[in-house]
Amino acid sequence: KKVPGGAGKIELDFPVTTLEDLTSVDELARVSEVVSAAARGSVSVRGVRKAGLFLLVEVDPSFDLEGAVVDVSPFSGVAEDPVCGSAHCALAPYWSQALKIPPGEVIEARMASKRGGDLDLIWEKTSGRVRIQGSAVITMRGEMYL
C-alpha cells in the first residue's frame, strides 16, 4: 500500500522471521572464513544466527560495518539482491532489541548492495509483523488466492 505522506513510498507487511543460533563448529568456522575473505582481512566473528537462507553475522565492534546488510545467494542463481525485504523481517526485531528502539518505532536501514536502498522498518511485536517502507516502482498489481 502507499504510505500516506511518504513521498512515493510503499509499504509491505510481512510476518517476522525468527533467528536461531548457528552452533555447528564447522559452519561457524566457514562463516568466519568467508567474512574475513570478504573484508580482506581478519574479522572476529562473535556470533551467527540463521533465519531460513539468511545469516546474521555479529562481528567484533572494532570492525566498523555500520550495520551493513548484504544478500548474496549464488547457489539460488541470484548474484546479489539489491534490497532484500525478507532478510529485514528477521533484522527488524533484532535491531529493535539490540538498539533499544521500542516496537512500533521506525528503524532506518540501508541495504549495502551495488544499487543500494533505504528502508524504514517497523516491528509490530504484538502482531508478529514487520512493516517495510521504501521507495519503489510498482510494475504489477494483482491478487493471489491461496
C-alpha positions in Angstrom: 0.0 0.0 0.0 1.1 3.6 -0.4 2.4 5.3 2.7 0.4 8.5 3.5 2.7 11.5 3.3 5.5 9.1 2.3 6.6 11.0 -0.8 6.1 8.0 -3.1 7.0 5.3 -0.6 5.1 2.0 -0.5 4.6 -0.3 2.5 4.8 -4.1 2.6 3.6 -6.1 5.6 5.3 -9.4 6.4 5.5 -11.9 9.2 8.5 -11.8 11.5 11.2 -14.4 10.7 12.8 -16.0 13.8 16.6 -16.1 14.2 18.2 -19.2 15.5 21.7 -19.5 16.8 24.1 -21.3 14.4 26.1 -23.7 16.7 27.9 -26.1 14.4 31.7 -25.6 14.8 32.3 -26.4 11.2 29.7 -24.0 9.9 30.9 -21.2 12.3 34.4 -21.7 11.0 33.3 -21.5 7.4 31.3 -18.3 8.0 34.3 -16.7 9.8 36.5 -17.6 6.8 34.0 -16.2 4.3 33.5 -12.9 6.3 37.3 -12.4 6.7 37.8 -13.0 3.0 35.1 -10.5 2.0 36.6 -7.9 4.4 40.0 -8.6 3.0 41.4 -9.2 6.5 40.9 -11.0 9.7 37.5 -10.3 11.3 36.5 -11.7 14.7 33.0 -13.3 14.4 31.2 -13.0 17.7 28.1 -15.0 16.8 26.0 -16.2 13.9 22.2 -16.6 13.7 20.2 -18.1 10.9 16.8 -17.3 9.5 15.9 -19.6 6.6 18.7 -19.0 4.0 19.9 -15.8 5.7 22.7 -15.4 8.2 23.1 -12.6 10.7 26.8 -12.4 11.4 27.8 -10.4 14.5 31.4 -9.2 14.3 33.7 -7.5 16.8 32.6 -3.9 17.3 36.1 -2.6 16.4 35.4 -3.7 12.8 33.0 -0.9 11.7 30.4 -2.2 9.3 27.7 0.3 10.5 25.1 -2.4 10.3 25.8 -3.2 6.7 23.4 -5.7 5.1 24.4 -7.7 2.0 22.3 -10.5 0.5 24.3 -12.8 -1.8 22.7 -16.1 -2.9 24.9 -17.6 -5.6 23.5 -21.1 -5.2 20.0 -19.9 -6.0 21.1 -18.0 -9.1 21.0 -14.6 -7.5 24.3 -12.8 -7.5 23.1 -10.1 -5.2 19.6 -9.0 -4.1 19.7 -5.2 -4.3 17.2 -4.6 -1.4 16.1 -7.8 0.4 12.8 -7.4 2.3 12.7 -11.0 3.6 16.1 -10.6 5.4 14.8 -7.4 7.1 11.9 -9.5 8.6 14.5 -11.1 10.8 16.6 -7.9 11.2 13.8 -5.6 12.4 13.2 -7.4 15.7 16.9 -8.0 16.2 17.8 -4.3 15.7 14.9 -3.1 17.7 16.1 -5.1 20.7 19.9 -4.5 20.2 19.5 -0.7 19.6 16.7 -0.4 22.3 14.2 1.1 19.7 10.7 0.4 21.0 8.5 -1.8 18.9 6.3 0.3 16.6 9.0 2.9 16.1 10.8 3.4 12.8 14.2 1.8 12.3 16.1 3.3 9.4 18.0 0.6 7.4 20.3 0.8 4.4 21.0 -2.2 2.1 24.7 -2.2 1.2 24.4 -3.5 -2.4 25.7 -2.1 -5.6 22.3 -0.4 -6.2 21.5 0.1 -2.5 18.3 1.1 -0.9 16.9 2.8 2.1 14.2 1.2 4.1 12.0 2.2 7.1 11.3 -0.9 9.3 8.5 -1.1 11.8 8.4 -4.1 14.1 4.9 -4.7 15.4 5.8 -7.0 18.3 2.2 -7.9 19.4 1.1 -9.0 15.9 4.4 -10.6 15.0 4.6 -8.5 11.8 7.2 -6.2 10.1 6.2 -3.3 8.0 8.8 -2.4 5.4 8.5 1.0 3.8 10.6 2.4 1.0 10.7 3.9 -2.5 9.8 1.6 -5.3 8.4 1.4 -8.8 5.2 -0.6 -8.9 5.4 -2.8 -12.1 2.4 -5.0 -11.5 -0.7 -5.2 -9.3 -2.8 -8.3 -8.6 -4.4 -10.6 -6.1 -3.4 -14.1 -5.1 -5.8 -16.6 -3.6 -4.4 -19.5 -1.7 
